[in-house]
Amino acid sequence: MARVDGQGRMVLPKEAGRALGVEGASKLVCRVVGNRVILERYVADRVREAFSKLEEATPSLDLDVGEVEGGDKHIDVKYALRKIGFGRNS
């Protein structure tokens, strides 16, 4: 069982960290699906692969992609949501 403190922080149980291969300070991807929280170990290559697949699947989209330190790509979340139909103007 994990507990959430007064500031909304949660400590990942040691067993869960081991199962994810997380040691010390690490990055996790956090997704909420229904009433579940899904944590996955952050792997930059997987993120790049997902963006490559997205670019291949939607070549007609003019994505606002920028280069950041380390060469990783990022996309503005509000822009991405507008592009897929979840923006305020939808």
PDB file of N, CA, C and O in Angstrom:
ATOM      1  N   MET A   1       0.843  -1.172   0.000  1.00  0.00           N
ATOM      2  CA  MET A   1       0.000   0.000   0.000  1.00  0.00           C
ATOM      3  C   MET A   1       0.889   1.237   0.000  1.00  0.00           C
ATOM      4  O   MET A   1       1.916   1.281   0.677  1.00  0.00           O
ATOM      5  N   ALA A   2       0.485   2.223  -0.757  1.00  0.00           N
ATOM      6  CA  ALA A   2       1.191   3.497  -0.788  1.00  0.00           C
ATOM      7  C   ALA A   2       0.293   4.557  -0.164  1.00  0.00           C
ATOM      8  O   ALA A   2      -0.930   4.500  -0.297  1.00  0.00           O
ATOM      9  N   ARG A   3       0.895   5.509   0.506  1.00  0.00           N
ATOM     10  CA  ARG A   3       0.133   6.602   1.120  1.00  0.00           C
ATOM     11  C   ARG A   3       0.528   7.916   0.463  1.00  0.00           C
ATOM     12  O   ARG A   3       1.653   8.090  -0.006  1.00  0.00           O
ATOM     13  N   VAL A   4      -0.421   8.825   0.443  1.00  0.00           N
ATOM     14  CA  VAL A   4      -0.192  10.161  -0.099  1.00  0.00           C
ATOM     15  C   VAL A   4      -0.113  11.120   1.079  1.00  0.00           C
ATOM     16  O   VAL A   4      -0.968  11.089   1.964  1.00  0.00           O
ATOM     17  N   ASP A   5       0.926  11.986   1.095  1.00  0.00           N
ATOM     18  CA  ASP A   5       1.063  12.929   2.202  1.00  0.00           C
ATOM     19  C   ASP A   5       0.220  14.177   1.949  1.00  0.00           C
ATOM     20  O   ASP A   5      -0.456  14.282   0.925  1.00  0.00           O
ATOM     21  N   GLY A   6       0.264  15.109   2.879  1.00  0.00           N
ATOM     22  CA  GLY A   6      -0.535  16.328   2.800  1.00  0.00           C
ATOM     23  C   GLY A   6      -0.219  17.207   1.607  1.00  0.00           C
ATOM     24  O   GLY A   6      -1.033  18.048   1.227  1.00  0.00           O
ATOM     25  N   GLN A   7       0.956  17.026   1.008  1.00  0.00           N
ATOM     26  CA  GLN A   7       1.338  17.814  -0.160  1.00  0.00           C
ATOM     27  C   GLN A   7       1.107  17.049  -1.461  1.00  0.00           C
ATOM     28  O   GLN A   7       1.537  17.492  -2.526  1.00  0.00           O
ATOM     29  N   GLY A   8       0.433  15.907  -1.381  1.00  0.00           N
ATOM     30  CA  GLY A   8       0.107  15.147  -2.585  1.00  0.00           C
ATOM     31  C   GLY A   8       1.221  14.249  -3.086  1.00  0.00           C
ATOM     32  O   GLY A   8       1.135  13.721  -4.195  1.00  0.00           O
ATOM     33  N   ARG A   9       2.264  14.064  -2.291  1.00  0.00           N
ATOM     34  CA  ARG A   9       3.384  13.211  -2.701  1.00  0.00           C
ATOM     35  C   ARG A   9       3.167  11.783  -2.239  1.00  0.00           C
ATOM     36  O   ARG A   9       2.563  11.527  -1.197  1.00  0.00           O
ATOM     37  N   MET A  10       3.670  10.870  -3.034  1.00  0.00           N
ATOM     38  CA  MET A  10       3.553   9.456  -2.701  1.00  0.00           C
ATOM     39  C   MET A  10       4.940   8.825  -2.771  1.00  0.00           C
ATOM     40  O   MET A  10       5.725   9.133  -3.668  1.00  0.00           O
ATOM     41  N   VAL A  11       5.230   7.955  -1.835  1.00  0.00           N
ATOM     42  CA  VAL A  11       6.477   7.199  -1.869  1.00  0.00           C
ATOM     43  C   VAL A  11       6.176   5.864  -2.530  1.00  0.00           C
ATOM     44  O   VAL A  11       5.266   5.145  -2.116  1.00  0.00           O
ATOM     45  N   LEU A  12       6.939   5.543  -3.547  1.00  0.00           N
ATOM     46  CA  LEU A  12       6.761   4.279  -4.256  1.00  0.00           C
ATOM     47  C   LEU A  12       7.265   3.146  -3.363  1.00  0.00           C
ATOM     48  O   LEU A  12       8.412   3.185  -2.917  1.00  0.00           O
ATOM     49  N   PRO A  13       6.441   2.150  -3.097  1.00  0.00           N
ATOM     50  CA  PRO A  13       6.906   1.027  -2.276  1.00  0.00           C
ATOM     51  C   PRO A  13       8.137   0.363  -2.899  1.00  0.00           C
ATOM     52  O   PRO A  13       8.239   0.243  -4.120  1.00  0.00           O
ATOM     53  N   LYS A  14       9.061  -0.061  -2.049  1.00  0.00           N
ATOM     54  CA  LYS A  14      10.320  -0.636  -2.504  1.00  0.00           C
ATOM     55  C   LYS A  14      10.106  -1.776  -3.497  1.00  0.00           C
ATOM     56  O   LYS A  14      10.829  -1.875  -4.488  1.00  0.00           O
ATOM     57  N   GLU A  15       9.127  -2.630  -3.241  1.00  0.00           N
ATOM     58  CA  GLU A  15       8.870  -3.771  -4.130  1.00  0.00           C
ATOM     59  C   GLU A  15       8.452  -3.301  -5.526  1.00  0.00           C
ATOM     60  O   GLU A  15       8.868  -3.877  -6.532  1.00  0.00           O
ATOM     61  N   ALA A  16       7.626  -2.251  -5.580  1.00  0.00           N
ATOM     62  CA  ALA A  16       7.188  -1.712  -6.872  1.00  0.00           C
ATOM     63  C   ALA A  16       8.369  -1.091  -7.611  1.00  0.00           C
ATOM     64  O   ALA A  16       8.499  -1.247  -8.825  1.00  0.00           O
ATOM     65  N   GLY A  17       9.221  -0.390  -6.880  1.00  0.00           N
ATOM     66  CA  GLY A  17      10.410   0.200  -7.495  1.00  0.00           C
ATOM     67  C   GLY A  17      11.326  -0.857  -8.083  1.00  0.00           C
ATOM     68  O   GLY A  17      11.844  -0.699  -9.189  1.00  0.00           O
ATOM     69  N   ARG A  18      11.521  -1.929  -7.342  1.00  0.00           N
ATOM     70  CA  ARG A  18      12.355  -3.030  -7.855  1.00  0.00           C
ATOM     71  C   ARG A  18      11.753  -3.622  -9.121  1.00  0.00           C
ATOM     72  O   ARG A  18      12.470  -3.894 -10.083  1.00  0.00           O
ATOM     73  N   ALA A  19      10.428  -3.824  -9.124  1.00  0.00           N
ATOM     74  CA  ALA A  19       9.755  -4.411 -10.287  1.00  0.00           C
ATOM     75  C   ALA A  19       9.910  -3.533 -11.524  1.00  0.00           C
ATOM     76  O   ALA A  19       9.981  -4.040 -12.643  1.00  0.00           O
ATOM     77  N   LEU A  20       9.963  -2.211 -11.324  1.00  0.00           N
ATOM     78  CA  LEU A  20      10.134  -1.282 -12.443  1.00  0.00           C
ATOM     79  C   LEU A  20      11.601  -1.063 -12.800  1.00  0.00           C
ATOM     80  O   LEU A  20      11.904  -0.451 -13.824  1.00  0.00           O
ATOM     81  N   GLY A  21      12.500  -1.550 -11.975  1.00  0.00           N
ATOM     82  CA  GLY A  21      13.922  -1.308 -12.213  1.00  0.00           C
ATOM     83  C   GLY A  21      14.333   0.103 -11.838  1.00  0.00           C
ATOM     84  O   GLY A  21      15.267   0.658 -12.418  1.00  0.00           O
ATOM     85  N   VAL A  22      13.636   0.687 -10.864  1.00  0.00           N
ATOM     86  CA  VAL A  22      13.897   2.056 -10.432  1.00  0.00           C
ATOM     87  C   VAL A  22      14.820   2.031  -9.224  1.00  0.00           C
ATOM     88  O   VAL A  22      14.560   1.339  -8.240  1.00  0.00           O
ATOM     89  N   GLU A  23      15.903   2.797  -9.315  1.00  0.00           N
ATOM     90  CA  GLU A  23      16.844   2.906  -8.203  1.00  0.00           C
ATOM     91  C   GLU A  23      17.176   4.368  -7.986  1.00  0.00           C
ATOM     92  O   GLU A  23      17.482   5.082  -8.940  1.00  0.00           O
ATOM     93  N   GLY A  24      17.119   4.823  -6.746  1.00  0.00           N
ATOM     94  CA  GLY A  24      17.469   6.205  -6.449  1.00  0.00           C
ATOM     95  C   GLY A  24      16.560   7.188  -7.168  1.00  0.00           C
ATOM     96  O   GLY A  24      15.386   6.907  -7.410  1.00  0.00           O
ATOM     97  N   ALA A  25      17.118   8.341  -7.506  1.00  0.00           N
ATOM     98  CA  ALA A  25      16.353   9.362  -8.225  1.00  0.00           C
ATOM     99  C   ALA A  25      16.151   8.904  -9.663  1.00  0.00           C
ATOM    100  O   ALA A  25      17.114   8.739 -10.411  1.00  0.00           O
ATOM    101  N   SER A  26      14.914   8.703 -10.039  1.00  0.00           N
ATOM    102  CA  SER A  26      14.585   8.221 -11.379  1.00  0.00           C
ATOM    103  C   SER A  26      13.366   8.956 -11.896  1.00  0.00           C
ATOM    104  O   SER A  26      12.617   9.562 -11.130  1.00  0.00           O
ATOM    105  N   LYS A  27      13.177   8.898 -13.198  1.00  0.00           N
ATOM    106  CA  LYS A  27      11.991   9.487 -13.814  1.00  0.00           C
ATOM    107  C   LYS A  27      10.999   8.381 -14.129  1.00  0.00           C
ATOM    108  O   LYS A  27      11.365   7.305 -14.603  1.00  0.00           O
ATOM    109  N   LEU A  28       9.733   8.674 -13.851  1.00  0.00           N
ATOM    110  CA  LEU A  28       8.650   7.755 -14.178  1.00  0.00           C
ATOM    111  C   LEU A  28       7.628   8.499 -15.027  1.00  0.00           C
ATOM    112  O   LEU A  28       7.446   9.708 -14.881  1.00  0.00           O
ATOM    113  N   VAL A  29       6.973   7.773 -15.905  1.00  0.00           N
ATOM    114  CA  VAL A  29       5.852   8.321 -16.660  1.00  0.00           C
ATOM    115  C   VAL A  29       4.601   7.948 -15.879  1.00  0.00           C
ATOM    116  O   VAL A  29       4.409   6.785 -15.522  1.00  0.00           O
ATOM    117  N   CYS A  30       3.759   8.924 -15.617  1.00  0.00           N
ATOM    118  CA  CYS A  30       2.544   8.704 -14.837  1.00  0.00           C
ATOM    119  C   CYS A  30       1.335   8.958 -15.725  1.00  0.00           C
ATOM    120  O   CYS A  30       1.198  10.032 -16.311  1.00  0.00           O
ATOM    121  N   ARG A  31       0.455   7.957 -15.819  1.00  0.00           N
ATOM    122  CA  ARG A  31      -0.780   8.095 -16.591  1.00  0.00           C
ATOM    123  C   ARG A  31      -1.952   7.748 -15.694  1.00  0.00           C
ATOM    124  O   ARG A  31      -1.857   6.868 -14.839  1.00  0.00           O
ATOM    125  N   VAL A  32      -3.051   8.443 -15.894  1.00  0.00           N
ATOM    126  CA  VAL A  32      -4.281   8.126 -15.174  1.00  0.00           C
ATOM    127  C   VAL A  32      -5.252   7.544 -16.186  1.00  0.00           C
ATOM    128  O   VAL A  32      -5.577   8.182 -17.188  1.00  0.00           O
ATOM    129  N   VAL A  33      -5.710   6.336 -15.921  1.00  0.00           N
ATOM    130  CA  VAL A  33      -6.670   5.650 -16.781  1.00  0.00           C
ATOM    131  C   VAL A  33      -7.846   5.249 -15.900  1.00  0.00           C
ATOM    132  O   VAL A  33      -7.738   4.349 -15.068  1.00  0.00           O
ATOM    133  N   GLY A  34      -8.962   5.927 -16.095  1.00  0.00           N
ATOM    134  CA  GLY A  34     -10.109   5.678 -15.220  1.00  0.00           C
ATOM    135  C   GLY A  34      -9.751   6.033 -13.791  1.00  0.00           C
ATOM    136  O   GLY A  34      -9.352   7.162 -13.507  1.00  0.00           O
ATOM    137  N   ASN A  35      -9.894   5.069 -12.890  1.00  0.00           N
ATOM    138  CA  ASN A  35      -9.544   5.311 -11.484  1.00  0.00           C
ATOM    139  C   ASN A  35      -8.204   4.687 -11.119  1.00  0.00           C
ATOM    140  O   ASN A  35      -7.929   4.440  -9.945  1.00  0.00           O
ATOM    141  N   ARG A  36      -7.373   4.432 -12.126  1.00  0.00           N
ATOM    142  CA  ARG A  36      -6.054   3.822 -11.889  1.00  0.00           C
ATOM    143  C   ARG A  36      -4.938   4.788 -12.253  1.00  0.00           C
ATOM    144  O   ARG A  36      -5.070   5.606 -13.163  1.00  0.00           O
ATOM    145  N   VAL A  37      -3.845   4.675 -11.529  1.00  0.00           N
ATOM    146  CA  VAL A  37      -2.627   5.413 -11.849  1.00  0.00           C
ATOM    147  C   VAL A  37      -1.628   4.395 -12.357  1.00  0.00           C
ATOM    148  O   VAL A  37      -1.344   3.405 -11.683  1.00  0.00           O
ATOM    149  N   ILE A  38      -1.095   4.633 -13.541  1.00  0.00           N
ATOM    150  CA  ILE A  38      -0.132   3.711 -14.139  1.00  0.00           C
ATOM    151  C   ILE A  38       1.227   4.397 -14.167  1.00  0.00           C
ATOM    152  O   ILE A  38       1.379   5.477 -14.737  1.00  0.00           O
ATOM    153  N   LEU A  39       2.207   3.761 -13.549  1.00  0.00           N
ATOM    154  CA  LEU A  39       3.575   4.269 -13.531  1.00  0.00           C
ATOM    155  C   LEU A  39       4.434   3.376 -14.404  1.00  0.00           C
ATOM    156  O   LEU A  39       4.381   2.150 -14.300  1.00  0.00           O
ATOM    157  N   GLU A  40       5.228   4.001 -15.267  1.00  0.00           N
ATOM    158  CA  GLU A  40       6.157   3.270 -16.120  1.00  0.00           C
ATOM    159  C   GLU A  40       7.516   3.940 -16.030  1.00  0.00           C
ATOM    160  O   GLU A  40       7.613   5.161 -15.902  1.00  0.00           O
ATOM    161  N   ARG A  41       8.538   3.148 -16.098  1.00  0.00           N
ATOM    162  CA  ARG A  41       9.885   3.705 -16.086  1.00  0.00           C
ATOM    163  C   ARG A  41      10.067   4.555 -17.335  1.00  0.00           C
ATOM    164  O   ARG A  41       9.728   4.115 -18.433  1.00  0.00           O
ATOM    165  N   TYR A  42      10.598   5.767 -17.186  1.00  0.00           N
ATOM    166  CA  TYR A  42      10.834   6.666 -18.311  1.00  0.00           C
ATOM    167  C   TYR A  42      12.056   6.180 -19.079  1.00  0.00           C
ATOM    168  O   TYR A  42      13.146   6.045 -18.523  1.00  0.00           O
ATOM    169  N   VAL A  43      11.854   5.923 -20.356  1.00  0.00           N
ATOM    170  CA  VAL A  43      12.948   5.526 -21.240  1.00  0.00           C
ATOM    171  C   VAL A  43      12.880   6.449 -22.453  1.00  0.00           C
ATOM    172  O   VAL A  43      11.947   6.357 -23.250  1.00  0.00           O
ATOM    173  N   ALA A  44      13.867   7.345 -22.597  1.00  0.00           N
ATOM    174  CA  ALA A  44      13.843   8.356 -23.656  1.00  0.00           C
ATOM    175  C   ALA A  44      13.677   7.735 -25.038  1.00  0.00           C
ATOM    176  O   ALA A  44      12.980   8.299 -25.882  1.00  0.00           O
ATOM    177  N   ASP A  45      14.301   6.587 -25.286  1.00  0.00           N
ATOM    178  CA  ASP A  45      14.181   5.954 -26.600  1.00  0.00           C
ATOM    179  C   ASP A  45      12.738   5.568 -26.911  1.00  0.00           C
ATOM    180  O   ASP A  45      12.313   5.647 -28.063  1.00  0.00           O
ATOM    181  N   ARG A  46      11.989   5.158 -25.908  1.00  0.00           N
ATOM    182  CA  ARG A  46      10.576   4.809 -26.122  1.00  0.00           C
ATOM    183  C   ARG A  46       9.763   6.046 -26.483  1.00  0.00           C
ATOM    184  O   ARG A  46       8.862   5.980 -27.318  1.00  0.00           O
ATOM    185  N   VAL A  47      10.083   7.175 -25.851  1.00  0.00           N
ATOM    186  CA  VAL A  47       9.385   8.423 -26.156  1.00  0.00           C
ATOM    187  C   VAL A  47       9.688   8.834 -27.593  1.00  0.00           C
ATOM    188  O   VAL A  47       8.781   9.206 -28.337  1.00  0.00           O
ATOM    189  N   ARG A  48      10.958   8.768 -27.985  1.00  0.00           N
ATOM    190  CA  ARG A  48      11.333   9.104 -29.370  1.00  0.00           C
ATOM    191  C   ARG A  48      10.624   8.185 -30.357  1.00  0.00           C
ATOM    192  O   ARG A  48      10.141   8.635 -31.396  1.00  0.00           O
ATOM    193  N   GLU A  49      10.564   6.898 -30.032  1.00  0.00           N
ATOM    194  CA  GLU A  49       9.899   5.925 -30.902  1.00  0.00           C
ATOM    195  C   GLU A  49       8.412   6.256 -31.035  1.00  0.00           C
ATOM    196  O   GLU A  49       7.852   6.161 -32.127  1.00  0.00           O
ATOM    197  N   ALA A  50       7.775   6.639 -29.942  1.00  0.00           N
ATOM    198  CA  ALA A  50       6.350   6.990 -29.985  1.00  0.00           C
ATOM    199  C   ALA A  50       6.121   8.211 -30.868  1.00  0.00           C
ATOM    200  O   ALA A  50       5.163   8.236 -31.641  1.00  0.00           O
ATOM    201  N   PHE A  51       6.990   9.235 -30.767  1.00  0.00           N
ATOM    202  CA  PHE A  51       6.853  10.412 -31.619  1.00  0.00           C
ATOM    203  C   PHE A  51       7.092  10.058 -33.080  1.00  0.00           C
ATOM    204  O   PHE A  51       6.414  10.584 -33.962  1.00  0.00           O
ATOM    205  N   SER A  52       8.048   9.172 -33.348  1.00  0.00           N
ATOM    206  CA  SER A  52       8.302   8.747 -34.728  1.00  0.00           C
ATOM    207  C   SER A  52       7.082   8.053 -35.307  1.00  0.00           C
ATOM    208  O   SER A  52       6.698   8.312 -36.448  1.00  0.00           O
ATOM    209  N   LYS A  53       6.471   7.170 -34.522  1.00  0.00           N
ATOM    210  CA  LYS A  53       5.262   6.475 -34.985  1.00  0.00           C
ATOM    211  C   LYS A  53       4.125   7.458 -35.212  1.00  0.00           C
ATOM    212  O   LYS A  53       3.371   7.325 -36.176  1.00  0.00           O
ATOM    213  N   LEU A  54       3.997   8.444 -34.331  1.00  0.00           N
ATOM    214  CA  LEU A  54       2.960   9.457 -34.490  1.00  0.00           C
ATOM    215  C   LEU A  54       3.184  10.258 -35.769  1.00  0.00           C
ATOM    216  O   LEU A  54       2.244  10.517 -36.519  1.00  0.00           O
ATOM    217  N   GLU A  55       4.438  10.650 -36.013  1.00  0.00           N
ATOM    218  CA  GLU A  55       4.748  11.411 -37.220  1.00  0.00           C
ATOM    219  C   GLU A  55       4.473  10.596 -38.477  1.00  0.00           C
ATOM    220  O   GLU A  55       4.013  11.146 -39.477  1.00  0.00           O
ATOM    221  N   GLU A  56       4.749   9.290 -38.443  1.00  0.00           N
ATOM    222  CA  GLU A  56       4.475   8.422 -39.590  1.00  0.00           C
ATOM    223  C   GLU A  56       2.976   8.252 -39.801  1.00  0.00           C
ATOM    224  O   GLU A  56       2.502   8.235 -40.937  1.00  0.00           O
ATOM    225  N   ALA A  57       2.233   8.126 -38.708  1.00  0.00           N
ATOM    226  CA  ALA A  57       0.794   7.889 -38.801  1.00  0.00           C
ATOM    227  C   ALA A  57       0.016   9.143 -39.187  1.00  0.00           C
ATOM    228  O   ALA A  57      -1.069   9.046 -39.760  1.00  0.00           O
ATOM    229  N   THR A  58       0.557  10.312 -38.882  1.00  0.00           N
ATOM    230  CA  THR A  58      -0.158  11.560 -39.144  1.00  0.00           C
ATOM    231  C   THR A  58       0.730  12.560 -39.869  1.00  0.00           C
ATOM    232  O   THR A  58       1.000  13.637 -39.338  1.00  0.00           O
ATOM    233  N   PRO A  59       1.190  12.225 -41.075  1.00  0.00           N
ATOM    234  CA  PRO A  59       2.097  13.135 -41.775  1.00  0.00           C
ATOM    235  C   PRO A  59       1.446  14.459 -42.150  1.00  0.00           C
ATOM    236  O   PRO A  59       2.149  15.434 -42.415  1.00  0.00           O
ATOM    237  N   SER A  60       0.119  14.513 -42.179  1.00  0.00           N
ATOM    238  CA  SER A  60      -0.551  15.748 -42.575  1.00  0.00           C
ATOM    239  C   SER A  60      -0.583  16.782 -41.457  1.00  0.00           C
ATOM    240  O   SER A  60      -0.847  17.956 -41.717  1.00  0.00           O
ATOM    241  N   LEU A  61      -0.321  16.374 -40.222  1.00  0.00           N
ATOM    242  CA  LEU A  61      -0.319  17.334 -39.118  1.00  0.00           C
ATOM    243  C   LEU A  61       0.960  18.150 -39.139  1.00  0.00           C
ATOM    244  O   LEU A  61       2.052  17.609 -39.312  1.00  0.00           O
ATOM    245  N   ASP A  62       0.818  19.440 -38.964  1.00  0.00           N
ATOM    246  CA  ASP A  62       1.976  20.322 -38.881  1.00  0.00           C
ATOM    247  C   ASP A  62       2.298  20.498 -37.405  1.00  0.00           C
ATOM    248  O   ASP A  62       1.905  21.492 -36.795  1.00  0.00           O
ATOM    249  N   LEU A  63       3.011  19.537 -36.831  1.00  0.00           N
ATOM    250  CA  LEU A  63       3.292  19.558 -35.397  1.00  0.00           C
ATOM    251  C   LEU A  63       4.310  20.633 -35.051  1.00  0.00           C
ATOM    252  O   LEU A  63       5.263  20.863 -35.795  1.00  0.00           O
ATOM    253  N   ASP A  64       4.102  21.279 -33.930  1.00  0.00           N
ATOM    254  CA  ASP A  64       5.003  22.304 -33.428  1.00  0.00           C
ATOM    255  C   ASP A  64       6.071  21.623 -32.584  1.00  0.00           C
ATOM    256  O   ASP A  64       5.957  21.560 -31.360  1.00  0.00           O
ATOM    257  N   VAL A  65       7.108  21.116 -33.242  1.00  0.00           N
ATOM    258  CA  VAL A  65       8.154  20.356 -32.573  1.00  0.00           C
ATOM    259  C   VAL A  65       9.386  21.236 -32.443  1.00  0.00           C
ATOM    260  O   VAL A  65       9.737  21.960 -33.374  1.00  0.00           O
ATOM    261  N   GLY A  66      10.035  21.176 -31.305  1.00  0.00           N
ATOM    262  CA  GLY A  66      11.229  21.971 -31.094  1.00  0.00           C
ATOM    263  C   GLY A  66      12.352  21.143 -30.524  1.00  0.00           C
ATOM    264  O   GLY A  66      12.118  20.115 -29.889  1.00  0.00           O
ATOM    265  N   GLU A  67      13.566  21.586 -30.748  1.00  0.00           N
ATOM    266  CA  GLU A  67      14.736  20.916 -30.190  1.00  0.00           C
ATOM    267  C   GLU A  67      15.062  21.541 -28.843  1.00  0.00           C
ATOM    268  O   GLU A  67      15.006  22.760 -28.683  1.00  0.00           O
ATOM    269  N   VAL A  68      15.398  20.707 -27.889  1.00  0.00           N
ATOM    270  CA  VAL A  68      15.799  21.174 -26.573  1.00  0.00           C
ATOM    271  C   VAL A  68      17.160  20.580 -26.244  1.00  0.00           C
ATOM    272  O   VAL A  68      17.669  19.725 -26.969  1.00  0.00           O
ATOM    273  N   GLU A  69      17.732  21.032 -25.164  1.00  0.00           N
ATOM    274  CA  GLU A  69      19.043  20.534 -24.754  1.00  0.00           C
ATOM    275  C   GLU A  69      19.033  19.013 -24.702  1.00  0.00           C
ATOM    276  O   GLU A  69      18.116  18.415 -24.140  1.00  0.00           O
ATOM    277  N   GLY A  70      20.028  18.398 -25.273  1.00  0.00           N
ATOM    278  CA  GLY A  70      20.100  16.947 -25.308  1.00  0.00           C
ATOM    279  C   GLY A  70      19.471  16.367 -26.562  1.00  0.00           C
ATOM    280  O   GLY A  70      19.527  15.158 -26.783  1.00  0.00           O
ATOM    281  N   GLY A  71      18.875  17.218 -27.381  1.00  0.00           N
ATOM    282  CA  GLY A  71      18.315  16.755 -28.640  1.00  0.00           C
ATOM    283  C   GLY A  71      16.948  16.111 -28.533  1.00  0.00           C
ATOM    284  O   GLY A  71      16.421  15.639 -29.540  1.00  0.00           O
ATOM    285  N   ASP A  72      16.351  16.074 -27.346  1.00  0.00           N
ATOM    286  CA  ASP A  72      15.020  15.488 -27.205  1.00  0.00           C
ATOM    287  C   ASP A  72      13.984  16.419 -27.820  1.00  0.00           C
ATOM    288  O   ASP A  72      14.125  17.641 -27.778  1.00  0.00           O
ATOM    289  N   LYS A  73      12.948  15.825 -28.389  1.00  0.00           N
ATOM    290  CA  LYS A  73      11.874  16.628 -28.961  1.00  0.00           C
ATOM    291  C   LYS A  73      10.806  16.839 -27.902  1.00  0.00           C
ATOM    292  O   LYS A  73      10.573  15.982 -27.049  1.00  0.00           O
ATOM    293  N   HIS A  74      10.165  17.993 -27.974  1.00  0.00           N
ATOM    294  CA  HIS A  74       9.026  18.238 -27.098  1.00  0.00           C
ATOM    295  C   HIS A  74       7.941  18.910 -27.909  1.00  0.00           C
ATOM    296  O   HIS A  74       8.202  19.497 -28.959  1.00  0.00           O
ATOM    297  N   ILE A  75       6.735  18.821 -27.417  1.00  0.00           N
ATOM    298  CA  ILE A  75       5.605  19.460 -28.082  1.00  0.00           C
ATOM    299  C   ILE A  75       4.750  20.090 -26.995  1.00  0.00           C
ATOM    300  O   ILE A  75       4.541  19.492 -25.940  1.00  0.00           O
ATOM    301  N   ASP A  76       4.260  21.280 -27.245  1.00  0.00           N
ATOM    302  CA  ASP A  76       3.426  21.973 -26.287  1.00  0.00           C
ATOM    303  C   ASP A  76       2.133  21.189 -26.076  1.00  0.00           C
ATOM    304  O   ASP A  76       1.448  20.849 -27.041  1.00  0.00           O
ATOM    305  N   VAL A  77       1.798  20.904 -24.827  1.00  0.00           N
ATOM    306  CA  VAL A  77       0.636  20.074 -24.510  1.00  0.00           C
ATOM    307  C   VAL A  77      -0.656  20.717 -25.004  1.00  0.00           C
ATOM    308  O   VAL A  77      -1.496  20.037 -25.594  1.00  0.00           O
ATOM    309  N   LYS A  78      -0.826  22.017 -24.771  1.00  0.00           N
ATOM    310  CA  LYS A  78      -2.053  22.685 -25.218  1.00  0.00           C
ATOM    311  C   LYS A  78      -2.185  22.597 -26.735  1.00  0.00           C
ATOM    312  O   LYS A  78      -3.272  22.356 -27.259  1.00  0.00           O
ATOM    313  N   TYR A  79      -1.067  22.797 -27.436  1.00  0.00           N
ATOM    314  CA  TYR A  79      -1.077  22.702 -28.897  1.00  0.00           C
ATOM    315  C   TYR A  79      -1.466  21.294 -29.334  1.00  0.00           C
ATOM    316  O   TYR A  79      -2.288  21.127 -30.235  1.00  0.00           O
ATOM    317  N   ALA A  80      -0.879  20.284 -28.700  1.00  0.00           N
ATOM    318  CA  ALA A  80      -1.171  18.894 -29.069  1.00  0.00           C
ATOM    319  C   ALA A  80      -2.641  18.570 -28.839  1.00  0.00           C
ATOM    320  O   ALA A  80      -3.268  17.917 -29.673  1.00  0.00           O
ATOM    321  N   LEU A  81      -3.198  19.020 -27.718  1.00  0.00           N
ATOM    322  CA  LEU A  81      -4.606  18.757 -27.437  1.00  0.00           C
ATOM    323  C   LEU A  81      -5.514  19.442 -28.452  1.00  0.00           C
ATOM    324  O   LEU A  81      -6.520  18.867 -28.869  1.00  0.00           O
ATOM    325  N   ARG A  82      -5.168  20.673 -28.855  1.00  0.00           N
ATOM    326  CA  ARG A  82      -5.954  21.347 -29.899  1.00  0.00           C
ATOM    327  C   ARG A  82      -5.901  20.567 -31.200  1.00  0.00           C
ATOM    328  O   ARG A  82      -6.918  20.428 -31.880  1.00  0.00           O
ATOM    329  N   LYS A  83      -4.725  20.055 -31.558  1.00  0.00           N
ATOM    330  CA  LYS A  83      -4.553  19.337 -32.819  1.00  0.00           C
ATOM    331  C   LYS A  83      -5.394  18.075 -32.885  1.00  0.00           C
ATOM    332  O   LYS A  83      -5.841  17.687 -33.964  1.00  0.00           O
ATOM    333  N   ILE A  84      -5.619  17.425 -31.742  1.00  0.00           N
ATOM    334  CA  ILE A  84      -6.404  16.188 -31.769  1.00  0.00           C
ATOM    335  C   ILE A  84      -7.858  16.416 -31.353  1.00  0.00           C
ATOM    336  O   ILE A  84      -8.601  15.465 -31.115  1.00  0.00           O
ATOM    337  N   GLY A  85      -8.255  17.696 -31.268  1.00  0.00           N
ATOM    338  CA  GLY A  85      -9.663  18.005 -31.061  1.00  0.00           C
ATOM    339  C   GLY A  85     -10.118  18.206 -29.638  1.00  0.00           C
ATOM    340  O   GLY A  85     -11.320  18.174 -29.374  1.00  0.00           O
ATOM    341  N   PHE A  86      -9.192  18.414 -28.699  1.00  0.00           N
ATOM    342  CA  PHE A  86      -9.580  18.615 -27.311  1.00  0.00           C
ATOM    343  C   PHE A  86      -9.322  20.036 -26.830  1.00  0.00           C
ATOM    344  O   PHE A  86      -9.334  20.294 -25.626  1.00  0.00           O
ATOM    345  N   GLY A  87      -9.091  20.950 -27.749  1.00  0.00           N
ATOM    346  CA  GLY A  87      -8.827  22.331 -27.365  1.00  0.00           C
ATOM    347  C   GLY A  87     -10.097  23.077 -27.041  1.00  0.00           C
ATOM    348  O   GLY A  87     -11.194  22.556 -27.242  1.00  0.00           O
ATOM    349  N   ARG A  88      -9.965  24.285 -26.543  1.00  0.00           N
ATOM    350  CA  ARG A  88     -11.128  25.102 -26.165  1.00  0.00           C
ATOM    351  C   ARG A  88     -12.001  25.443 -27.365  1.00  0.00           C
ATOM    352  O   ARG A  88     -13.214  25.602 -27.224  1.00  0.00           O
ATOM    353  N   ASN A  89     -11.395  25.556 -28.542  1.00  0.00           N
ATOM    354  CA  ASN A  89     -12.147  25.957 -29.729  1.00  0.00           C
ATOM    355  C   ASN A  89     -12.862  24.802 -30.394  1.00  0.00           C
ATOM    356  O   ASN A  89     -13.427  24.978 -31.473  1.00  0.00           O
ATOM    357  N   SER A  90     -12.857  23.620 -29.785  1.00  0.00           N
ATOM    358  CA  SER A  90     -13.482  22.444 -30.389  1.00  0.00           C
ATOM    359  C   SER A  90     -14.972  22.435 -30.144  1.00  0.00           C
ATOM    360  O   SER A  90     -15.664  21.516 -30.581  1.00  0.00           O
TER     361      SER A  90
END
